[in-house]
Amino acid sequence: MIRASAFLPGLGRFYIGLVLAFLYLPLVIMAAMSFNASPFYQLPFESTTHWYVALANDDGLIAATFNSLKIAILTTAIATVLGTAASLGLFRYEFTGKRLLQALIVPPIAIPWLISGTAMLIFFFGTGIGRGLHAILLGHVALALPYVIIVVSARLQTFSRDLEDAAASLGASAWQTTWKVTLPLIAPGVIAGGLFAFAVSFDQFVVSYFLATPGQTTLPVEIYAAIRKGFTPEINAVSTIIIVFSMSLMLVVSRFFRFGGDH
Amino acid sequence: MARVEVQNVQRAFGDHKAVDDVSITFEDGGFYALLGPSGSGKTTLLRMIAGFEFPDSGSIRIDGAAVETVPANKRRIGMVFQNYALFPHMSVAANVAFGLEVSGQKGKDVRRAVSEVLDLVQLGDFGKRRPHQLSGGQRQRVALARAIVTKPRVLLLDEPLSALDKALRTTMQGELKRIQREVGVTTIFVTHDQDEALSIADQIGILKDGRIVQSGAPEEIYDRPNSEFAATFLGDANILDGTVVEGRLRLDNGAVVALPLDSTQTSGRMRCAIRPERVRLAVRNAGGRAEPGATVVWGTVRRRLFSGSFSRYAVDCGGSELQAIAQRGATRDLAIGTEVELSWDRRDLIALS
């Protein structure tokens, strides 16, 4: 094996730098511009918090942000509970049609959101569910579920069924076994699944765009609408806040749970 | 403490009959070994007694009450798994307390019971450790403590020692036996290791292809196996084929020997077994005739396997090979090519069905 320290100083370090720049440079520039007085990205840099003040007064953008957060949190809660329950069911029980069901769980991830969105719009319209935040929530849960099931099921692959049998032999009911043995041990998978669900919902533009009603939108939809009207650095400001928020969340979670590996 | 009766139990996985019409009774307080090669159905049988699998037909009774449809958590059995199945996120004490706590016990009683049972398995100071901080033997003890602390009616062990090295396994066999005697719980022990079954159990059931081929005390099965499988799976055996002629057995290699003592067969083919340690070896014509009642076969030493306190010889007797074990010291070591006479007491010759 090549020693990392011997390899890194050269090409390796350059490559890592390139990847990080590719990932973060646009974000850094955007964050910087949210503090720049010029609305047209003009230099020299002139520091201001003007755009943040303006953002505080932009009711539309703030309402959309809270809608997005609300929907993302609800989606995370619902999809994580349903997805974990589904994964446990698939893990524990044998039933007819199980293989078919398992095979049908993954493909929705590969279906373009544009098509899922169209299908949902037609379906919700036809069934009377209609459009609005409730429709967006339903849509997001449907989009997030496969991610949760895949991540939690992957975690369950490393979980020994003997542990559940052992708990049962000691007199634990299925419920006690789930809470005291299974869930604590697959928690990293459940939390990772929840993060995916949050990301799928909070990021979601296409499906939200199709299902939103004019007054009630989510942040990505609102940003899109704002850009069409004319770009303002307020967008930079709100985006910077969101980046700081989501990155902190990820850092905190990944500090407490080492994903993939065992304790 | 309880008596377990398995009656005509069947369990198939697809076309494969894992357990095929098994009936066996485990008496209260007994230490039983279910012995068989992998795929013989011993683990499936154990899992049905535990309640992790359910029979397709037949009945399982614990103290007279049918339990074959009762789920595992209502059977009041204790189980030790091959990989121990300790809860990795809990301390040793929490693992042991688990069974007491899920049944609603709390506080001081639980702590006292846990510390008592940890003392019993000689892990009194290990309560705060996590399973991954323990050695294999220690994990084994924790698994055992966890299984017996709830005072189960039956203790089931699924190849519990197979992951341990040989020295530790011997120690744990003794420990297991001591603890079982102290607790007095009916114990069913699944293993594929014949030595383990012989040394640990009061009663052995030998399984093959989902059926019990023989059951009884270890000495009984070892001395009087009823089939070639039982004879060769539990210990080593020389298998002798021959024809009964005029009250004697003419072996296929031409030698004529006395019939097994308990044989009433007067003609036809016969298959017998003789344990290698029951075969006596002597240099041919070294002096004197064989003892009366003994049976003599001549042969040539082909191989010798030295095992410290004894040697194992492979002797060619007119085309068929016989194994003989000789204690060193009792006999001189025999060189390869030595012409020898093999003899045995006809009481040690076992007629196989």
Interface residues (C-beta under 8 A of the other chain):
Chain A: S160 D162 L163 D165 A166 A167 A168 S169 L170 G171 A172 S173 A174 Q176 K180 V181 P184 L185 D262 H263
Chain B: A50 G51 F52 P71 A72 N73 K74 R75 R76 I77 G78 M79 F81 N83 A85 L86 F87 P88 H89 F98 G99 V102 S103 H132 R146 A147 T150 L156
